[in-house]
């Protein structure tokens, strides 16, 4: 078998759809495997604490009203 015949045989094998299909599937399988091995789940974000119902600010009585009530 001469080099010319050998090169023609290699090219015809590489052009075959079954070889191309097997090569593509192998690359996809290896890529998925690498992704699964290197995948690291991120820790969940801490939940923001919901503030208790906003407490209304305590109303301070105005000093004038206090004086009026005390003088009565």
N, CA, C and O atoms as CSV, one atom per row, in Angstrom:
chain,resi,resn,atom,element,x,y,z
A,1,UNK,N,N,0.865,-1.174,0.000
A,1,UNK,CA,C,0.000,0.000,0.000
A,1,UNK,C,C,0.907,1.231,0.000
A,1,UNK,O,O,1.772,1.388,0.862
A,2,UNK,N,N,0.699,2.050,-0.933
A,2,UNK,CA,C,1.523,3.249,-1.060
A,2,UNK,C,C,0.936,4.387,-0.211
A,2,UNK,O,O,-0.182,4.318,0.298
A,3,UNK,N,N,1.745,5.414,-0.093
A,3,UNK,CA,C,1.322,6.568,0.708
A,3,UNK,C,C,0.072,7.214,0.127
A,3,UNK,O,O,-0.806,7.648,0.874
A,4,UNK,N,N,-0.014,7.282,-1.180
A,4,UNK,CA,C,-1.174,7.894,-1.840
A,4,UNK,C,C,-2.457,7.122,-1.509
A,4,UNK,O,O,-3.484,7.728,-1.202
A,5,UNK,N,N,-2.399,5.817,-1.569
A,5,UNK,CA,C,-3.558,5.000,-1.241
A,5,UNK,C,C,-3.931,5.121,0.238
A,5,UNK,O,O,-5.109,5.152,0.594
A,6,UNK,N,N,-2.918,5.188,1.081
A,6,UNK,CA,C,-3.153,5.320,2.521
A,6,UNK,C,C,-3.792,6.668,2.851
A,6,UNK,O,O,-4.702,6.739,3.677
A,7,UNK,N,N,-3.326,7.719,2.218
A,7,UNK,CA,C,-3.910,9.043,2.474
A,7,UNK,C,C,-5.345,9.114,1.959
A,7,UNK,O,O,-6.197,9.724,2.605
A,8,UNK,N,N,-5.626,8.506,0.819
A,8,UNK,CA,C,-7.003,8.467,0.308
A,8,UNK,C,C,-7.923,7.711,1.265
A,8,UNK,O,O,-9.061,8.116,1.500
A,9,UNK,N,N,-7.413,6.607,1.811
A,9,UNK,CA,C,-8.196,5.826,2.764
A,9,UNK,C,C,-8.482,6.631,4.036
A,9,UNK,O,O,-9.609,6.624,4.530
A,10,UNK,N,N,-7.475,7.319,4.564
A,10,UNK,CA,C,-7.656,8.133,5.789
A,10,UNK,C,C,-8.666,9.253,5.542
A,10,UNK,O,O,-9.518,9.519,6.390
A,11,UNK,N,N,-8.575,9.895,4.408
A,11,UNK,CA,C,-9.496,10.992,4.095
A,11,UNK,C,C,-10.914,10.468,3.941
A,11,UNK,O,O,-11.864,11.095,4.411
A,12,UNK,N,N,-11.062,9.328,3.289
A,12,UNK,CA,C,-12.416,8.785,3.125
A,12,UNK,C,C,-13.000,8.351,4.474
A,12,UNK,O,O,-14.206,8.469,4.687
A,13,UNK,N,N,-12.166,7.856,5.376
A,13,UNK,CA,C,-12.648,7.471,6.712
A,13,UNK,C,C,-13.064,8.719,7.483
A,13,UNK,O,O,-14.115,8.730,8.122
A,14,UNK,N,N,-12.261,9.752,7.429
A,14,UNK,CA,C,-12.573,10.978,8.173
A,14,UNK,C,C,-13.795,11.699,7.609
A,14,UNK,O,O,-14.459,12.429,8.344
A,15,UNK,N,N,-14.106,11.519,6.353
A,15,UNK,CA,C,-15.276,12.158,5.742
A,15,UNK,C,C,-16.564,11.380,5.984
A,15,UNK,O,O,-17.652,11.892,5.721
A,16,UNK,N,N,-16.459,10.170,6.474
A,16,UNK,CA,C,-17.637,9.335,6.706
A,16,UNK,C,C,-18.509,9.972,7.792
A,16,UNK,O,O,-17.999,10.436,8.812
A,17,UNK,N,N,-19.829,9.989,7.567
A,17,UNK,CA,C,-20.736,10.662,8.504
A,17,UNK,C,C,-20.756,9.985,9.868
A,17,UNK,O,O,-20.984,10.650,10.878
A,18,UNK,N,N,-20.523,8.680,9.918
A,18,UNK,CA,C,-20.521,7.980,11.210
A,18,UNK,C,C,-19.342,8.397,12.065
A,18,UNK,O,O,-19.471,8.515,13.283
A,19,UNK,N,N,-18.190,8.624,11.441
A,19,UNK,CA,C,-17.007,9.069,12.181
A,19,UNK,C,C,-17.215,10.487,12.691
A,19,UNK,O,O,-16.893,10.789,13.840
A,20,UNK,N,N,-17.749,11.352,11.846
A,20,UNK,CA,C,-18.020,12.740,12.245
A,20,UNK,C,C,-19.037,12.769,13.370
A,20,UNK,O,O,-18.862,13.499,14.346
A,21,UNK,N,N,-20.097,11.985,13.245
A,21,UNK,CA,C,-21.140,11.931,14.271
A,21,UNK,C,C,-20.564,11.437,15.603
A,21,UNK,O,O,-20.863,12.004,16.654
A,22,UNK,N,N,-19.751,10.397,15.564
A,22,UNK,CA,C,-19.141,9.857,16.784
A,22,UNK,C,C,-18.199,10.885,17.416
A,22,UNK,O,O,-18.152,11.006,18.640
A,23,UNK,N,N,-17.458,11.615,16.605
A,23,UNK,CA,C,-16.528,12.621,17.128
A,23,UNK,C,C,-17.287,13.759,17.803
A,23,UNK,O,O,-16.895,14.215,18.877
A,24,UNK,N,N,-18.375,14.219,17.178
A,24,UNK,CA,C,-19.175,15.303,17.757
A,24,UNK,C,C,-19.806,14.852,19.074
A,24,UNK,O,O,-19.793,15.597,20.053
A,25,UNK,N,N,-20.353,13.652,19.102
A,25,UNK,CA,C,-20.944,13.143,20.342
A,25,UNK,C,C,-19.902,12.992,21.449
A,25,UNK,O,O,-20.182,13.271,22.614
A,26,UNK,N,N,-18.712,12.555,21.083
A,26,UNK,CA,C,-17.637,12.417,22.067
A,26,UNK,C,C,-17.257,13.772,22.645
A,26,UNK,O,O,-17.069,13.898,23.855
A,27,UNK,N,N,-17.144,14.775,21.802
A,27,UNK,CA,C,-16.790,16.123,22.280
A,27,UNK,C,C,-17.879,16.665,23.197
A,27,UNK,O,O,-17.579,17.250,24.238
A,28,UNK,N,N,-19.138,16.475,22.821
A,28,UNK,CA,C,-20.248,16.946,23.666
A,28,UNK,C,C,-20.244,16.215,25.001
A,28,UNK,O,O,-20.422,16.835,26.049
A,29,UNK,N,N,-20.043,14.906,24.971
A,29,UNK,CA,C,-20.036,14.109,26.199
A,29,UNK,C,C,-18.912,14.543,27.127
A,29,UNK,O,O,-19.124,14.666,28.334
A,30,UNK,N,N,-17.731,14.774,26.591
A,30,UNK,CA,C,-16.600,15.217,27.413
A,30,UNK,C,C,-16.854,16.613,27.969
A,30,UNK,O,O,-16.513,16.888,29.119
A,31,UNK,N,N,-17.447,17.497,27.170
A,31,UNK,CA,C,-17.748,18.852,27.642
A,31,UNK,C,C,-18.746,18.821,28.797
A,31,UNK,O,O,-18.576,19.532,29.787
A,32,UNK,N,N,-19.774,18.007,28.670
A,32,UNK,CA,C,-20.766,17.890,29.751
A,32,UNK,C,C,-20.117,17.297,30.994
A,32,UNK,O,O,-20.390,17.739,32.110
A,33,UNK,N,N,-19.269,16.308,30.807
A,33,UNK,CA,C,-18.557,15.712,31.944
A,33,UNK,C,C,-17.689,16.727,32.660
A,33,UNK,O,O,-17.680,16.769,33.891
A,34,UNK,N,N,-16.958,17.546,31.915
A,34,UNK,CA,C,-16.128,18.588,32.533
A,34,UNK,C,C,-16.979,19.605,33.278
A,34,UNK,O,O,-16.591,20.085,34.343
A,35,UNK,N,N,-18.127,19.931,32.723
A,35,UNK,CA,C,-19.019,20.893,33.387
A,35,UNK,C,C,-19.527,20.323,34.710
A,35,UNK,O,O,-19.554,21.022,35.722
A,36,UNK,N,N,-19.926,19.058,34.696
A,36,UNK,CA,C,-20.455,18.444,35.909
A,36,UNK,C,C,-19.374,18.348,36.975
A,36,UNK,O,O,-19.642,18.588,38.152
A,37,UNK,N,N,-18.164,18.003,36.577
A,37,UNK,CA,C,-17.076,17.859,37.543
A,37,UNK,C,C,-16.694,19.211,38.133
A,37,UNK,O,O,-16.417,19.302,39.329
A,38,UNK,N,N,-16.675,20.250,37.327
A,38,UNK,CA,C,-16.206,21.555,37.811
A,38,UNK,C,C,-17.327,22.432,38.361
A,38,UNK,O,O,-17.062,23.531,38.846
A,39,UNK,N,N,-18.570,21.968,38.296
A,39,UNK,CA,C,-19.702,22.787,38.750
A,39,UNK,C,C,-19.666,22.908,40.256
A,39,UNK,O,O,-19.514,21.915,40.968
A,40,UNK,N,N,-19.805,24.113,40.731
A,40,UNK,CA,C,-19.890,24.364,42.171
A,40,UNK,C,C,-21.130,25.180,42.426
A,40,UNK,O,O,-21.308,26.274,41.890
A,41,UNK,N,N,-21.975,24.627,43.250
A,41,UNK,CA,C,-23.221,25.320,43.542
A,41,UNK,C,C,-22.908,26.508,44.441
A,41,UNK,O,O,-22.199,26.381,45.439
A,42,UNK,N,N,-23.437,27.634,44.077
A,42,UNK,CA,C,-23.223,28.827,44.886
A,42,UNK,C,C,-24.058,28.718,46.155
A,42,UNK,O,O,-25.180,28.213,46.126
A,43,UNK,N,N,-23.511,29.192,47.265
A,43,UNK,CA,C,-24.316,29.149,48.483
A,43,UNK,C,C,-25.524,30.068,48.334
A,43,UNK,O,O,-25.438,31.106,47.679
A,44,UNK,N,N,-26.639,29.693,48.933
A,44,UNK,CA,C,-27.830,30.536,48.791
A,44,UNK,C,C,-27.607,31.899,49.432
A,44,UNK,O,O,-26.918,32.036,50.443
A,45,UNK,N,N,-28.202,32.877,48.820
A,45,UNK,CA,C,-28.094,34.228,49.377
A,45,UNK,C,C,-28.857,34.273,50.683
A,45,UNK,O,O,-29.937,33.692,50.800
A,46,UNK,N,N,-28.297,34.962,51.666
A,46,UNK,CA,C,-29.056,35.065,52.917
A,46,UNK,C,C,-30.341,35.853,52.680
A,46,UNK,O,O,-30.348,36.889,52.016
A,47,UNK,N,N,-31.409,35.337,53.235
A,47,UNK,CA,C,-32.700,35.998,53.054
A,47,UNK,C,C,-32.679,37.329,53.797
A,47,UNK,O,O,-32.208,37.422,54.931
A,48,UNK,N,N,-33.184,38.327,53.149
A,48,UNK,CA,C,-33.250,39.626,53.809
A,48,UNK,C,C,-34.309,39.554,54.893
A,48,UNK,O,O,-35.423,39.076,54.679
A,49,UNK,N,N,-33.936,40.032,56.034
A,49,UNK,CA,C,-34.884,39.997,57.133
A,49,UNK,C,C,-35.962,41.034,56.881
A,49,UNK,O,O,-35.693,42.218,56.682
A,50,UNK,N,N,-37.164,40.553,56.898
A,50,UNK,CA,C,-38.271,41.486,56.716
A,50,UNK,C,C,-38.474,42.203,58.039
A,50,UNK,O,O,-38.614,41.582,59.093
A,51,UNK,N,N,-38.486,43.476,57.957
A,51,UNK,CA,C,-38.683,44.245,59.169
A,51,UNK,C,C,-40.111,44.016,59.642
A,51,UNK,O,O,-41.047,43.927,58.847
A,52,UNK,N,N,-40.249,43.923,60.954
A,52,UNK,CA,C,-41.586,43.762,61.505
A,52,UNK,C,C,-42.399,44.948,61.021
A,52,UNK,O,O,-41.845,45.981,60.645
A,53,UNK,N,N,-43.679,44.799,61.031
A,53,UNK,CA,C,-44.533,45.867,60.533
A,53,UNK,C,C,-43.994,47.189,61.054
A,53,UNK,O,O,-43.726,47.358,62.244
A,54,UNK,N,N,-43.849,48.097,60.142
A,54,UNK,CA,C,-43.254,49.376,60.514
A,54,UNK,C,C,-44.018,49.976,61.683
A,54,UNK,O,O,-45.213,50.262,61.598
A,55,UNK,N,N,-43.299,50.154,62.758
A,55,UNK,CA,C,-43.947,50.710,63.942
A,55,UNK,C,C,-44.078,52.213,63.753
A,55,UNK,O,O,-43.109,52.893,63.418
A,56,UNK,N,N,-45.280,52.722,63.971
A,56,UNK,CA,C,-45.450,54.162,63.803
A,56,UNK,C,C,-44.647,54.911,64.859
A,56,UNK,O,O,-44.502,54.462,65.996
A,57,UNK,N,N,-44.142,56.036,64.458
A,57,UNK,CA,C,-43.380,56.847,65.396
A,57,UNK,C,C,-44.316,57.337,66.490
A,57,UNK,O,O,-45.453,57.728,66.225
A,58,UNK,N,N,-43.823,57.310,67.713
A,58,UNK,CA,C,-44.662,57.762,68.822
A,58,UNK,C,C,-44.823,59.274,68.724
A,58,UNK,O,O,-43.858,60.022,68.565
A,59,UNK,N,N,-46.064,59.686,68.823
A,59,UNK,CA,C,-46.339,61.117,68.714
A,59,UNK,C,C,-46.030,61.754,70.061
A,59,UNK,O,O,-46.487,61.308,71.113
A,60,UNK,N,N,-45.261,62.781,69.988
A,60,UNK,CA,C,-44.969,63.512,71.214
A,60,UNK,C,C,-45.947,64.672,71.282
A,60,UNK,O,O,-46.142,65.420,70.323
A,61,UNK,N,N,-46.536,64.784,72.424
A,61,UNK,CA,C,-47.491,65.889,72.579
A,61,UNK,C,C,-46.721,67.189,72.581
A,61,UNK,O,O,-45.612,67.299,73.104
A,62,UNK,N,N,-47.350,68.146,71.985
A,62,UNK,CA,C,-46.695,69.439,71.939
A,62,UNK,C,C,-46.730,70.051,73.334
A,62,UNK,O,O,-47.699,69.852,74.066
A,63,UNK,N,N,-45.707,70.783,73.710
A,63,UNK,CA,C,-45.643,71.350,75.062
A,63,UNK,C,C,-46.813,72.297,75.356
A,63,UNK,O,O,-47.223,72.421,76.510
A,64,UNK,N,N,-47.343,72.948,74.358
A,64,UNK,CA,C,-48.449,73.885,74.601
A,64,UNK,C,C,-49.672,73.134,75.100
A,64,UNK,O,O,-50.364,73.601,76.005
A,65,UNK,N,N,-49.939,71.983,74.518
A,65,UNK,CA,C,-51.103,71.216,74.920
A,65,UNK,C,C,-50.946,70.731,76.361
A,65,UNK,O,O,-51.920,70.694,77.113
A,66,UNK,N,N,-49.746,70.366,76.740
A,66,UNK,CA,C,-49.522,69.891,78.100
A,66,UNK,C,C,-49.773,71.023,79.100
A,66,UNK,O,O,-50.365,70.820,80.160
A,67,UNK,N,N,-49.319,72.191,78.742
A,67,UNK,CA,C,-49.517,73.319,79.642
A,67,UNK,C,C,-50.988,73.612,79.823
A,67,UNK,O,O,-51.426,73.911,80.934
A,68,UNK,N,N,-51.775,73.530,78.733
A,68,UNK,CA,C,-53.186,73.804,78.826
A,68,UNK,C,C,-53.878,72.767,79.690
A,68,UNK,O,O,-54.764,73.114,80.471
A,69,UNK,N,N,-53.501,71.516,79.573
A,69,UNK,CA,C,-54.130,70.478,80.360
A,69,UNK,C,C,-53.764,70.625,81.825
A,69,UNK,O,O,-54.602,70.371,82.690
A,70,UNK,N,N,-52.550,71.024,82.127
A,70,UNK,CA,C,-52.134,71.164,83.520
A,70,UNK,C,C,-52.820,72.366,84.176
A,70,UNK,O,O,-53.129,72.308,85.366
A,71,UNK,N,N,-53.060,73.415,83.461
A,71,UNK,CA,C,-53.673,74.605,84.051
A,71,UNK,C,C,-55.157,74.417,84.262
A,71,UNK,O,O,-55.751,75.184,85.020
A,72,UNK,N,N,-55.786,73.446,83.639
A,72,UNK,CA,C,-57.212,73.243,83.802
A,72,UNK,C,C,-57.555,72.541,85.059
A,72,UNK,O,O,-58.731,72.300,85.330
